[in-house]
Amino acid sequence: MSTVTETGHPERDPVRYERNGPVAVVELHRPHRLNAVTDQVSRELVGALRRAVAEGARAVVLTGAGRAFCSGHDLKEPAPAEDPLAARERLERLQDVTRTIKRSPVPVIAAVHGWAVGAGCEWALACDLVVAAEYTRFMFPEAGVGLTVTNGVSQLLAAVLGPQRAKYLLMTGSGFTAEEARGWGLVNEVVPDGEHRRYALELAGRLLDKPPLALALAKETLDRGLGAGLEETLAMEVDLSMRVVGTGTGTEAPAGTDATEAGPNTGSGTAADSGAGSVSGAGGPHRAPAVPRPGRRQP
């Protein structure tokens, strides 16, 4: 497997890239942290997605290594020491993931499993198609830790769910299942546990029968028809996120919570276990409530 990195050390690469014929597979590869997001992950994910287009891939499958797709922002990473300008630049790099997916002329298919939390949920939503393993758990926990959503969610989620259900999910931080996500239109296919990558590759193969230009136009037409321009939405999210950067607002978890791993049947929250405590974070790492680990039974 080849990788996309500036270091040249494969074992350190948080994003891996490989080709399966005309299909590029981009894998978030921090399994020991449930593929939690860092600034380096954002940078290298954008690089891998751009590489797929530059190399002429006909479709891209975005997936995650180990037990989760992506558990959100890495809470164990030291909080960055940055001034407002540096914070804005970091936030824009996070937004670049959605920009790159939406600007890509080839379809991007998310193959999701385990946890898709915070930024992980946002990135799945940004993809053109989503295949989810049966026991996937989705969640937007930002409001619970004093943060705001990013990656175009303030537009994209309401476009799919309508404003009332979107507000409910963002305000309560309630987790939801793959079947619920399919019923709401966030997921295209729910597949047996462990089969998400194979099914996503099969779906990509079906798209290869279509003329590339027709697929590119179908994608662009639908995305541009959402209403307000995505760039305006992305810029607005950064402006809102800056309100919690360096102000002390939202730097503490809600009272009565901790980041230790919960039992298999506890309530929803952010993805956390003995190896990872994480949440999407417009304002940087924050301590998060505990959540269950997805198991063999429907959450």
Secondary structure, DSSP 8 states (H G I E B T S, - for coil): --B--SS--GGG-SEEEEEETTEEEEEE--GGGTT-B-HHHHHHHHHHHHHHHHTT-SEEEEEESTT-SB-SBBTTS------HHHHHHHHHHHHHHHHHHHH-SS-EEEEE-SEEETHHHHHHHHSSEEEEETT-EEE--GGGGT----TTHHHHHHHHH-HHHHHHHHHH---EEHHHHHHHTS-SEEE-TT-HHHHHHHHHHHHTTS-HHHHHHHHHHHHHTTSS-HHHHHHHHHHHHGGGSSS-TT-S--TT--SS---TT------EETTEEB---TT------------SS--
